[in-house]
Amino acid sequence: MSTIDWSSPASVTSALADVQRAPLGDVLSRLSALVAPLVPHTAAAQLTGFCGHSPLKTHGTDDATENITSIDLGSLASQVPLGAPWRGTAFLGGAYRTLTAVAAEVPDGDGALLVLIDTSTEPLPSAAAELLQSIWDLITAHLLHRALDPEPAQLARSRAASGERQRVTAELTSSHAVTLTALLTTLRSRSLGDAAARQAAADLAASALIDLRRTAQEDPADSNARRVFEDLTAELSPIRRYSDVRLSLRPPETDRPVPSETVYAARSVTLTAVLNAFTQDTVQRVHAGWKLTDNALTVTVRDDSPNAHSDTSIAARRLHQIAAAAGGQVARDTEPEWGTTVTATFSLNPAETAAPSPLDGLAPRELDVLTGLAQGLSNRAIAEQLYIGETTVKFHVRNILKKLTVSSRGQAAALARDAGLTPSRRQ
């Protein structure tokens, strides 16, 4: 990068344009070079919460950046005020380092943090501080725009990375939820005394730790559906034994390998739907079963709660995200006075695999807003429901319509219902 004349608006503007034109992977390196005369440093890191592909990026010497994690920057972010750079010493990448950090705000998001590593601890001159803040605000706005309107190749990578994160997170979340539910069910059981309940809870916790270590070592390309269902049955056995709710489980009749991402997504959908049913006070019976054919693996979970679930939109969105990460689809049907049925279908025929859902490209908050649209809510009602500003809702609605390539709220709502984001209700 050529030498910048900081007194010349044209020179600064040209340098900023050079950073903005860079491929996403090169933005941080060019930005580091741009601000080096203002704030000398040996390395840089950034954390952008709105980036679905790689929110953490680093640039500089390996000894300064190789051990930096998103957790490090997330912890540091709480110390950095908006609107003014922060200077100090903090634990980063396994060592204490002198840092200059600057934060930028984004509409209804986690914000963006830029950290310059191995800088001076002397107070930053006010002119340099204001300029550094302005530069990072502009670059953040640029990165946000590119995140909301990505190039096709970048979108494909983001979907793949996001899908893998959703799959892993869903598996871990479901496992932890089952363990906690089993512990609470055991401790609350009316059939066990205090001593027996404590011993059973301790045994469950020990077994969960063993299973977690075992699962971390497994990474099969294909998994046997019946074996995974048997593991799922064993995982739910404490709940079946000590809960007042009757849980019946039907394994697949066919015994053959299934792609691991498919069978474990089916497992996560099953656990999530079962545990969601158990949260309903009026549920007495829950049934879960898998059906395996040549073309598809189908998961069905039914409960007999006579009341419509109070969290149907949240549950539907979570189930959709879990299934979509493995190319599956979910339908959720709530029938007042009869109960709820969740059906998830995963294609096993690559030639017939459905195209990615248009909803896969939406950020989590955009899915929340879309859920409100599908419910027929106004912008004000969505804002009140999500505890955000009405202007922020309008911002998300515009992005949703653009990403879904539709021209109206009604068309977006129809796509959401077709994708199973909200439950259908028969009259």
Secondary structure, DSSP 8 states (H G I E B T S, - for coil): -----TT-HHHHHHHHHHHHHS-HHHHHHHHHHHHTTTS--SEEEEEETT-SS-SEEEEE-HHHHTT--HHHHHHHHTTS-BTS-EEEEEEETTEEEEEEEEEE--TTS--EEEEEES---S---HHHHHHHHHHHHHHHHHHHHHHHS--HHHHHHHHHHHHHHHHHHHHHHHHHHHHHHHHHHHHH-TTS-HHHHHHHHHHHHHHHHHHHHHHHH---SEEEHHHHHHHHHHHHHHHHHH-SSEEEEE--S---EEEHHHHHHHHHHHHHHHHHHHT-TT--EEEEEEEE-SSEEEEEEEE--SS--TTHHHHHHHHHHHHHTTT-EEEEEEETTTEEEEEEEEE--GGG-----GGGGS-HHHHHHHHHHHTT--HHHHHHHHT--HHHHHHHHHHHHHHTT-SSHHHHHHHHHHTTSS-B---
